[in-house]
Amino acid sequence: ARTMATGSTWNPDVYLRFAAYRARPAEDLMARLKVTAAGDIYDLGCGPGTLTLQLKQRWPDRRVIGVDSSREMLKAARERDKDSVVEWREGDIATWHANEPAAMIFANAALHWLDHHATLVPHLVQQLAPGGTLAIQMPQTGESKYTPSIYNVMRSPRWKARLGKIGRAHV
């Protein structure tokens, strides 16, 4: 979540404190997935690489590529990947393209930070090989009871200049 960030950077240590809670929905989704198409597996918004490494364990014969916009998160992912079994790339999901058609695109708790899902999701589907899998887990935090309070503080005269550009403006 954006609360795991300081300024414009993400803090992997804070993020990992809540890893077990964050991983459960993704692990449930991952357990249901089959990869039969040709191509690589991409983890978009891979963060510190916890789930990316699980994807590699589950499909050891596939090339797995973790993509994140945060250098701090990618640094933490590389440190966790002691055997260098995953390829880590810096990139923005909103403009990301697969080098070759992907067997699977996995995105856990990442796409809810982006707008324009009506064009983003079809774009991601176009990155898949025939028979490829798009696996998305997106928390529904926008409708949480605490969300209006957070945005009211962000828009308040006291905090608007400092916090007004964080998060999604339309919420």
Secondary structure, DSSP 8 states (H G I E B T S, - for coil): -GGGEETTEE-HHHHHHTHHHHHHHHHHHHHT----SSS-EEEET-TTSHHHHHHHHHSTTS-EEEEES-HHHHHHHHHH-TT--SEEEE--GGG---SS-EEEEEEES-GGG-S-HHHHHHHHHHTEEEEEEEEEE---GGGSTTHHHHHHHHHSTTTHHHHTTSS-TT-
